[in-house]
Amino acid sequence: MARIVIAGGGFAGIEAGRVIARGLQLRGLKDKHSITIIDKHPYHAFTPALIPASTTPMTVSDEAVREAVCIPLSDIHFSIPVAIVTDEIVQLNVAWNSVVGKKKHYEYDYLIIAVGQEPTFYHLQGVQTHSLPLATIEHALAIRSEIARQIQIHDTGQARIVVVGGGPTGVEFAGLLRSRARSFIRSIGGRCELEVSLVDSGDCILKMTRPSVQNRVTRILKQMGVSMIQNAMISHMTDQSIEFENRGHMPFDMVVWGAGRATPAVANIELFTHGRAGAIATNESGVPKIPNVEHIGRPVYAVGDISYISDNVAWVAPNAITGGRHAGEHILTHIDYAERLPNDFVPRPFKAQNNSIFLLGTHTGVVTVPIFIPARFGVLIRRLVDLRYFLGIMLPHKAWKQWRKMKVLYR
C-alpha cells in the first residue's frame, strides 16, 4: 500500500491530490493506496481574492469576507476518499520517509511538498514591526481594519498609505484601493482623503510582464492618483517613516508590504538545492535537484510557490495547478510500474502561464498579454474564471454557493 502525503492544501496541493485520486480510481486501486493532505488550516485559501477582500468597504462583515475567500477542504471533491489533516509541518525527514507536524509524524511512500511561501522582510530593521503583509485572509482582514482606523483617525485630513512592492500584489492592491477609496470612506462615515503611493526598488513594475504592459499599467496608476516611487532602496523603517538608502525618507500612516516571499521555516529544507527567494529548485515535473542523493529516501516532489523552475515561471494560480498536475502524473507513473501496469506516459513540458487579470479600479482591467479592458468586463471575466475553477474542484451546487459568496468582494 502506497502512502501518498501532500503537505499543503493550496492550488498545487489540491490539484495533485485530485489527479492522483482520479488516477487511482480509474486503475481500480482506490482501496490499495492512501492519500493524505496536510494543511495548517482546515480551508483552501482562494488567494486571488485576497486583494479584493482587503479593500472591500466595511459595510460587508469580516465573516462574509472570510467565507468568500476560504473554501473548507471538506468541500473539495475527490474521486476517492482523501484524508484531510489539520496540522503544521515543521520538519522534513526525507531520509527516513516522514514529515513531522506539530501534532504527529506522517510516514510516506510519496511526498509532495506544496507548503507555499510566506512574506519576507529581508531582515530590514523595523519593517516587520511597522508594516502589514498581504498573504493570508488574516492579513487581508487586518489591512482592511487598519484602513478603516486610519480614516477615522484623520477625519477631514489625509491618510498616507504606502504600498511596498511593484509586483502583482502591490500593483493590484494600490489600484483597487485608490479606486475604492470613496466607497470605503463612505462605508464608515469618514470624510478624509486616502493618498496612495507605490514604492519599488526597481526601475519598472510587473517585471515578469512585457514592457508594453508595464508602461501602460504605470500610466493607468498615475492617472488614478497613485504616486509612483521607483529605484527606492529601503534601509529601515520607523513608526512614522520609511528610510531609503538613496533618497531620504518618506512619511506614512500605514504601510502594506508586498515586496517579497521566502520559504517557510521548515527544518531540513536546506537539504535541497535552492533557487529564487530560497525556493526548492526542481525540474519541470517537480522533482527537486538534490546535491546529496544519499539524504533522500522515497520519491519527493516540490510544487507551487515552494518550488523554483526558472525565472520565466511566476507562481500564479495556473502555474501552481500545472505543477501539481505534473507531480501527480509522475506519482501515478511510479505506481503503474510498481503494480506492473502498462504505461506509455511521456512527461509533458511545463508551459508557463504567466497571464493574470488585474483589477486596477473602476475604469480599467488589465490582462498581462497586453490586453486592456473596462473594469466591469474585467470583473466579469475574472468571476467566470473563478467559477470555472470552483466547478473543477467541487460539486456543482457547492461551487455555485462558493461563487455566490464571493459577490460581496466585487461590489
C-alpha positions as CSV (number, residue, x, y, z in Angstrom):
1,M,0.0,0.0,0.0
2,A,1.5,3.3,-1.1
3,R,1.1,6.2,1.3
4,I,0.9,9.5,-0.6
5,V,1.3,12.6,1.6
6,I,0.7,16.1,0.3
7,A,2.0,18.9,2.5
8,G,-0.1,21.9,1.6
9,G,-3.7,22.5,0.6
10,G,-3.2,25.3,-1.9
11,F,-3.7,25.3,-5.6
12,A,-0.8,22.9,-6.3
13,G,-1.6,20.5,-3.4
14,I,-5.3,20.3,-4.3
15,E,-4.6,19.6,-8.0
16,A,-2.0,17.0,-7.2
17,G,-4.5,15.2,-4.9
18,R,-7.3,15.3,-7.4
19,V,-5.0,14.0,-10.2
20,I,-3.8,11.1,-8.1
21,A,-7.3,10.3,-6.7
22,R,-8.7,10.2,-10.2
23,G,-5.9,8.1,-11.5
24,L,-6.2,5.5,-8.7
25,Q,-10.0,5.3,-9.3
26,L,-9.5,4.7,-13.0
27,R,-6.9,1.9,-12.2
28,G,-9.2,0.3,-9.7
29,L,-6.6,0.9,-6.9
30,K,-8.6,3.2,-4.6
31,D,-8.6,0.7,-1.8
32,K,-4.9,-0.2,-2.2
33,H,-3.3,3.3,-1.8
34,S,-4.0,6.2,0.5
35,I,-3.8,10.0,0.0
36,T,-3.4,12.4,2.9
37,I,-3.4,16.2,2.5
38,I,-1.9,18.1,5.5
39,D,-2.5,21.9,5.9
40,K,-2.2,24.1,8.9
41,H,-5.7,25.5,8.1
42,P,-8.9,23.5,7.5
43,Y,-9.6,25.5,4.4
44,H,-8.2,26.1,0.9
45,A,-7.5,29.9,0.7
46,F,-8.5,31.3,-2.7
47,T,-5.6,33.7,-2.8
48,P,-6.6,35.7,-5.9
49,A,-9.5,37.1,-3.8
50,L,-7.3,38.4,-1.0
51,I,-6.7,41.8,-2.6
52,P,-10.4,42.5,-3.3
53,A,-11.1,41.2,0.3
54,S,-8.6,43.7,1.8
55,T,-10.2,46.6,0.0
56,T,-13.8,45.7,0.4
57,P,-15.8,48.5,2.1
58,M,-16.8,48.0,5.8
59,T,-20.5,47.5,5.0
60,V,-19.5,43.9,4.4
61,S,-18.8,41.9,7.6
62,D,-15.4,40.3,8.3
63,E,-17.2,36.9,8.5
64,A,-18.7,37.4,5.0
65,V,-15.3,38.3,3.6
66,R,-13.6,35.3,5.3
67,E,-16.3,32.9,3.9
68,A,-15.8,34.4,0.4
69,V,-12.0,33.6,0.4
70,C,-11.8,30.4,2.5
71,I,-13.1,27.2,0.9
72,P,-13.4,24.4,3.5
73,L,-11.2,21.5,2.5
74,S,-14.1,19.2,3.3
75,D,-15.9,20.8,0.4
76,I,-13.3,19.8,-2.2
77,H,-14.4,16.8,-4.3
78,F,-12.0,14.0,-4.8
79,S,-12.8,10.9,-6.8
80,I,-11.9,8.6,-3.9
81,P,-11.7,9.2,-0.1
82,V,-8.8,11.5,0.8
83,A,-7.8,12.1,4.4
84,I,-7.7,15.8,5.3
85,V,-5.5,16.6,8.3
86,T,-5.1,20.0,10.0
87,D,-1.5,20.2,11.2
88,E,1.6,22.4,10.5
89,I,4.7,20.8,9.0
90,V,7.8,21.7,10.9
91,Q,10.4,19.2,9.7
92,L,11.2,17.1,6.7
93,N,12.8,13.8,7.4
94,V,13.2,12.8,3.8
95,A,16.0,10.3,4.6
96,W,13.5,8.3,6.8
97,N,10.4,8.9,4.6
98,S,8.5,11.0,7.1
99,V,7.4,14.6,7.8
100,V,7.0,16.0,11.2
101,G,4.0,18.1,12.1
102,K,3.2,19.8,15.4
103,K,0.7,17.1,16.2
104,K,2.4,13.9,14.9
105,H,4.7,12.3,12.4
106,Y,3.5,11.2,8.9
107,E,5.2,8.4,7.1
108,Y,5.0,8.3,3.3
109,D,6.0,6.4,0.2
110,Y,5.5,9.5,-2.0
111,L,5.7,13.1,-0.7
112,I,4.6,16.3,-2.4
113,I,5.9,19.5,-0.7
114,A,3.4,22.2,-1.5
115,V,3.6,24.4,1.6
116,G,3.9,27.6,-0.3
117,Q,5.9,30.6,0.8
118,E,5.5,33.3,3.4
119,P,6.3,37.1,3.4
120,T,9.9,38.1,3.9
121,F,11.1,41.4,5.3
122,Y,14.7,40.9,4.2
123,H,15.9,41.5,7.8
124,L,15.3,45.2,7.4
125,Q,15.1,47.0,10.7
126,G,11.6,48.0,11.7
127,V,9.9,46.7,8.6
128,Q,8.1,43.7,10.1
129,T,7.0,45.7,13.1
130,H,5.6,48.7,11.2
131,S,4.1,47.2,8.1
132,L,1.3,44.8,7.2
133,P,1.9,41.9,4.7
134,L,-0.8,40.5,2.4
135,A,-0.6,36.8,2.0
136,T,-3.4,35.3,4.1
137,I,-7.0,36.0,5.0
138,E,-5.9,37.2,8.4
139,H,-3.6,39.7,6.7
140,A,-6.4,40.9,4.4
141,L,-8.8,41.5,7.3
142,A,-6.0,43.2,9.4
143,I,-5.3,45.6,6.4
144,R,-9.0,46.3,6.0
145,S,-9.4,47.2,9.6
146,E,-6.3,49.4,9.6
147,I,-7.5,51.3,6.6
148,A,-10.8,52.0,8.5
149,R,-8.9,53.1,11.6
150,Q,-6.7,55.5,9.6
151,I,-9.8,57.0,8.0
152,Q,-11.4,57.6,11.4
153,I,-8.1,59.0,12.9
154,H,-7.6,61.5,10.1
155,D,-11.3,62.6,9.9
156,T,-11.2,65.6,7.4
157,G,-7.4,65.3,6.8
158,Q,-5.4,62.9,4.6
159,A,-4.2,59.3,5.4
160,R,-1.0,58.4,3.7
161,I,-0.9,54.7,2.7
162,V,2.3,53.3,1.2
163,V,2.4,50.1,-0.7
164,V,5.8,48.5,-1.0
165,G,6.5,46.2,-3.9
166,G,5.7,46.6,-7.6
167,G,4.7,43.0,-8.3
168,P,1.2,41.8,-8.9
169,T,0.2,42.1,-5.2
170,G,1.4,45.7,-4.8
171,V,0.1,46.9,-8.2
172,E,-3.4,45.5,-7.9
173,F,-3.8,46.5,-4.2
174,A,-2.7,50.1,-4.9
175,G,-5.1,50.4,-7.9
176,L,-8.1,48.8,-6.2
177,L,-7.6,50.8,-3.0
178,R,-7.4,54.1,-4.9
179,S,-10.5,53.3,-6.9
180,R,-12.5,52.1,-3.9
181,A,-11.3,54.9,-1.6
182,R,-14.6,56.9,-1.7
183,S,-16.9,53.9,-1.2
184,F,-14.6,52.7,1.6
185,I,-14.6,56.1,3.3
186,R,-18.4,56.4,3.0
187,S,-18.9,52.9,4.4
188,I,-17.7,54.1,7.8
189,G,-19.0,57.7,7.6
190,G,-15.5,59.2,7.1
191,R,-14.5,62.4,5.3
192,C,-10.7,62.1,4.9
193,E,-8.7,61.5,1.7
194,L,-6.6,58.5,1.0
195,E,-3.2,59.2,-0.5
196,V,-1.8,56.0,-2.1
197,S,1.9,55.6,-3.0
198,L,3.6,52.6,-4.7
199,V,7.3,52.1,-3.8
200,D,9.6,49.7,-5.7
201,S,13.3,49.1,-5.7
202,G,13.5,48.5,-9.4
203,D,13.0,50.8,-12.4
204,C,9.8,49.2,-13.5
205,I,6.7,47.4,-12.1
206,L,5.4,43.9,-13.0
207,K,8.9,42.7,-14.0
208,M,7.5,39.4,-15.3
209,T,5.4,41.1,-18.0
210,R,6.1,42.8,-21.3
211,P,7.4,46.4,-21.3
212,S,4.1,47.5,-23.1
213,V,2.1,46.2,-20.1
214,Q,4.5,47.8,-17.6
215,N,4.3,51.2,-19.3
216,R,0.5,51.1,-19.7
217,V,-0.2,50.0,-16.1
218,T,2.2,52.7,-14.8
219,R,0.2,55.3,-16.8
220,I,-3.1,54.0,-15.5
221,L,-2.0,54.1,-11.9
222,K,-0.7,57.6,-12.2
223,Q,-3.9,58.7,-13.8
224,M,-5.8,57.2,-10.9
225,G,-3.7,59.3,-8.5
226,V,-1.3,56.6,-7.3
227,S,2.2,58.1,-6.6
228,M,5.0,56.0,-8.1
229,I,8.4,55.9,-6.4
230,Q,10.9,53.7,-8.2
231,N,14.6,52.8,-7.7
232,A,14.0,53.3,-4.0
233,M,16.1,51.0,-1.8
234,I,14.7,50.8,1.8
235,S,17.3,50.8,4.6
236,H,15.0,50.7,7.6
237,M,11.6,51.8,8.8
238,T,10.4,53.7,11.9
239,D,6.9,54.0,13.2
240,Q,6.4,57.2,11.1
241,S,8.6,57.0,8.0
242,I,10.4,54.8,5.5
243,E,14.1,55.5,5.4
244,F,15.7,55.0,2.0
245,E,19.4,54.4,1.1
246,N,19.4,56.8,-1.8
247,R,16.5,59.3,-1.4
248,G,16.0,60.4,2.2
249,H,12.8,59.4,3.9
250,M,9.1,59.1,3.3
251,P,6.4,59.7,6.0
252,F,3.4,57.3,6.2
253,D,0.4,56.5,8.3
254,M,0.2,52.9,7.1
255,V,2.4,50.5,5.1
256,V,1.3,47.5,3.1
257,W,4.2,45.1,2.4
258,G,4.1,43.1,-0.8
259,A,7.8,43.1,-1.6
260,G,8.9,39.5,-1.3
261,R,8.4,35.9,-0.4
262,A,10.6,33.3,1.2
263,T,10.5,29.6,2.1
264,P,8.7,28.9,5.4
265,A,10.7,27.8,8.5
266,V,10.7,24.0,7.9
267,A,13.7,22.1,9.3
268,N,15.9,20.1,6.9
269,I,14.6,22.0,3.9
270,E,18.2,23.1,3.4
271,L,19.0,19.6,2.0
272,F,17.6,20.7,-1.3
273,T,19.2,22.9,-3.9
274,H,17.5,26.3,-3.8
275,G,16.7,28.9,-6.4
276,R,15.0,32.3,-6.4
277,A,13.7,33.5,-3.0
278,G,15.1,30.3,-1.4
279,A,12.5,28.1,-3.2
280,I,13.4,24.4,-3.8
281,A,15.0,24.1,-7.3
282,T,13.2,21.4,-9.3
283,N,12.8,20.2,-12.9
284,E,9.6,20.7,-14.8
285,S,8.0,17.7,-13.2
286,G,8.6,19.0,-9.7
287,V,11.4,16.6,-8.9
288,P,13.9,18.5,-6.6
289,K,17.6,18.9,-7.5
290,I,19.3,17.3,-4.6
291,P,23.1,17.7,-4.2
292,N,23.4,14.7,-1.8
293,V,21.1,11.9,-3.0
294,E,22.0,9.7,-0.1
295,H,19.9,12.1,2.0
296,I,16.7,11.2,0.1
297,G,14.6,8.1,0.7
298,R,11.4,7.6,-1.4
299,P,10.2,9.9,-4.1
300,V,9.8,13.6,-3.2
301,Y,8.3,16.4,-5.3
302,A,8.0,20.1,-4.7
303,V,5.3,22.2,-6.4
304,G,3.8,25.7,-6.3
305,D,5.4,28.7,-4.5
306,I,7.9,26.5,-2.7
307,S,9.5,25.3,-5.9
308,Y,11.7,27.1,-8.5
309,I,11.8,26.0,-12.1
310,S,13.2,29.1,-13.9
311,D,13.0,32.9,-13.9
312,N,10.3,32.6,-16.6
313,V,7.8,30.9,-14.2
314,A,5.8,33.2,-11.9
315,W,3.8,31.1,-9.4
316,V,0.3,32.5,-10.3
317,A,-2.5,30.0,-9.7
318,P,-2.5,28.5,-13.3
319,N,1.2,27.6,-12.9
320,A,0.7,26.1,-9.4
321,I,-2.1,24.0,-10.8
322,T,0.1,22.8,-13.7
323,G,2.9,22.0,-11.2
324,G,0.6,19.9,-9.0
325,R,-0.8,18.1,-12.1
326,H,2.7,17.2,-13.3
327,A,3.7,15.8,-9.9
328,G,0.5,13.8,-9.6
329,E,1.1,12.3,-13.1
330,H,4.6,11.2,-12.2
331,I,3.5,9.5,-9.0
332,L,0.9,7.6,-11.0
333,T,3.7,6.5,-13.3
334,H,5.6,5.2,-10.3
335,I,2.5,3.3,-9.1
336,D,1.9,1.8,-12.6
337,Y,5.5,0.5,-12.6
338,A,5.1,-1.0,-9.1
339,E,1.8,-2.6,-10.0
340,R,3.2,-3.8,-13.3
341,L,0.5,-1.9,-15.2
342,P,1.0,-0.8,-18.8
343,N,2.1,2.8,-19.1
344,D,3.2,4.8,-22.1
345,F,3.4,8.1,-20.1
346,V,5.5,10.8,-21.7
347,P,6.2,13.8,-19.4
348,R,4.7,17.0,-20.8
349,P,6.9,20.1,-20.9
350,F,6.0,22.7,-18.4
351,K,4.2,25.5,-20.3
352,A,4.2,28.6,-18.1
353,Q,1.0,30.6,-18.0
354,N,2.0,34.0,-16.6
355,N,-1.2,35.7,-17.6
356,S,-3.3,37.2,-15.0
357,I,-6.2,39.6,-14.8
358,F,-5.5,42.7,-12.7
359,L,-8.4,44.9,-11.5
360,L,-6.9,48.4,-11.2
361,G,-10.1,50.2,-10.5
362,T,-13.5,51.2,-11.8
363,H,-12.1,52.2,-15.2
364,T,-9.6,49.6,-16.2
365,G,-9.0,45.8,-16.0
366,V,-5.6,44.5,-17.3
367,V,-4.7,41.2,-18.7
368,T,-0.9,40.7,-18.8
369,V,-0.7,39.8,-22.5
370,P,-1.1,43.1,-23.1
371,I,-4.9,43.5,-23.4
372,F,-6.7,46.3,-21.6
373,I,-10.4,46.1,-20.9
374,P,-13.0,48.1,-19.0
375,A,-13.1,47.0,-15.4
376,R,-16.7,46.0,-15.4
377,F,-15.8,43.4,-18.1
378,G,-12.6,42.6,-16.3
379,V,-14.6,41.7,-13.2
380,L,-17.0,39.6,-15.2
381,I,-14.2,37.7,-16.9
382,R,-12.4,37.2,-13.5
383,R,-15.6,36.0,-11.9
384,L,-16.2,33.5,-14.7
385,V,-12.6,32.2,-14.4
386,D,-13.2,31.8,-10.6
387,L,-16.5,29.8,-11.3
388,R,-14.7,27.6,-13.7
389,Y,-12.1,26.8,-11.1
390,F,-14.7,26.1,-8.4
391,L,-16.6,23.8,-10.8
392,G,-13.3,21.9,-11.3
393,I,-12.7,21.2,-7.6
394,M,-16.2,21.0,-6.1
395,L,-19.6,19.5,-6.8
396,P,-21.7,21.9,-8.8
397,H,-24.1,23.0,-6.0
398,K,-21.1,23.8,-3.7
399,A,-19.2,25.6,-6.5
400,W,-22.2,27.8,-7.2
401,K,-22.7,28.5,-3.5
402,Q,-19.0,29.5,-3.1
403,W,-19.1,31.7,-6.2
404,R,-22.2,33.5,-4.9
405,K,-20.4,34.2,-1.6
406,M,-17.6,36.0,-3.5
407,K,-20.0,38.5,-4.9
408,V,-19.5,40.7,-1.8
409,L,-15.9,41.3,-2.8
410,Y,-16.7,42.8,-6.2
411,R,-19.5,45.3,-5.5
